[in-house]
């Protein structure tokens, strides 16, 4: 075996580094991150390369964001723990629900940080429709006593 090859001397020259540890060629392949709202189906939501440039996958991404937002609203207003429940069990269930809600809300935040206008609109629509079904008085059998404000506290 040639000694120059064994020590890497015979290896082809690498492209110059760009200061971030990658080569210049790698930098040109990276997708440009938007720093202002943009419209279009070519977006990157939550995962690298997803949904890509396909319209069907973009629609699926929008549906996922909508369902996440709707679910967050349900978790904000659900009454799973019944009065008289064991305090320890109720505390564990409450903590688990809170953890899931915070996790989903943070996923929505990351999706909206794609700065895609469609993602933003479905996120707002999902939260609004979720609130309409689970937080407003429309589907409640009895109205709670009137408070100083007609809006619930911003706990979600």
URGI-V119616 format. One record per residue. N is the residue number from 0. SS is DSSP state (a for helix, b for strand, c for the rest). PHI is phi in whole degrees, 0 to 359 (999 if undefined). BURIAL is b if it has 9 or more other ideal C-beta (glycine too) atoms within 8 Angstrom, else e. Layout:
{{N;SS;PHI;BURIAL} {N;SS;PHI;BURIAL}}
//
This chain:
{{0;c;999;e} {1;c;289;e} {2;a;294;e} {3;a;296;e} {4;a;291;b} {5;a;295;e} {6;c;262;e} {7;c;86;e} {8;c;289;e} {9;c;270;e} {10;c;286;e} {11;c;296;e} {12;c;293;e} {13;c;272;e} {14;c;293;e} {15;c;298;e} {16;b;283;b} {17;c;257;b} {18;c;97;e} {19;c;249;e} {20;c;97;e} {21;c;255;e} {22;b;274;b} {23;a;299;b} {24;a;295;e} {25;a;297;b} {26;a;298;b} {27;a;287;e} {28;a;275;e} {29;c;290;e} {30;c;280;e} {31;c;286;e} {32;c;273;e} {33;c;281;b} {34;c;245;e} {35;c;210;e} {36;c;300;e} {37;b;220;b} {38;c;249;e} {39;c;144;e} {40;c;270;b} {41;c;272;e} {42;b;222;b} {43;b;234;b} {44;c;240;b} {45;c;70;e} {46;c;234;e} {47;c;301;e} {48;c;80;e} {49;c;245;b} {50;b;272;b} {51;b;80;e} {52;c;258;e} {53;c;275;e} {54;a;297;e} {55;a;297;e} {56;a;290;b} {57;a;296;b} {58;a;298;e} {59;a;296;b} {60;a;298;b} {61;a;297;b} {62;a;297;b} {63;a;298;e} {64;a;297;b} {65;a;300;b} {66;a;296;b} {67;a;300;b} {68;a;294;b} {69;a;299;b} {70;a;294;b} {71;a;299;b} {72;a;296;b} {73;a;299;b} {74;a;295;b} {75;a;290;b} {76;a;241;b} {77;c;287;e} {78;c;242;e} {79;c;280;e} {80;c;277;e} {81;c;267;e} {82;c;301;e} {83;c;88;e} {84;c;291;e} {85;c;302;e} {86;a;298;e} {87;a;292;e} {88;a;297;e} {89;a;297;b} {90;a;294;e} {91;a;292;e} {92;a;298;b} {93;a;299;b} {94;a;294;e} {95;a;297;e} {96;a;297;b} {97;a;297;e} {98;a;297;e} {99;a;296;b} {100;a;298;b} {101;a;295;e} {102;a;299;e} {103;a;295;b} {104;a;297;b} {105;a;290;e} {106;a;297;b} {107;a;297;b} {108;a;301;e} {109;a;295;e} {110;a;295;b} {111;a;293;b} {112;c;290;e} {113;c;289;b} {114;c;63;b} {115;b;276;b} {116;a;299;e} {117;a;295;b} {118;a;298;b} {119;a;298;b} {120;a;296;e} {121;a;289;b} {122;a;295;b} {123;a;295;b} {124;a;296;b} {125;a;296;b} {126;a;292;b} {127;a;295;e} {128;a;293;b} {129;a;298;b} {130;a;295;b} {131;a;303;b} {132;a;283;b} {133;a;251;b} {134;c;249;b} {135;c;275;b} {136;c;274;e} {137;c;302;e} {138;c;252;e} {139;c;270;e} {140;c;285;e} {141;c;230;e} {142;c;272;e} {143;c;291;e} {144;c;302;e} {145;c;296;e} {146;c;247;e} {147;c;296;e} {148;c;238;e} {149;c;272;e} {150;c;257;e} {151;c;289;e} {152;c;296;e} {153;c;280;e} {154;c;261;e} {155;c;243;e}}
//
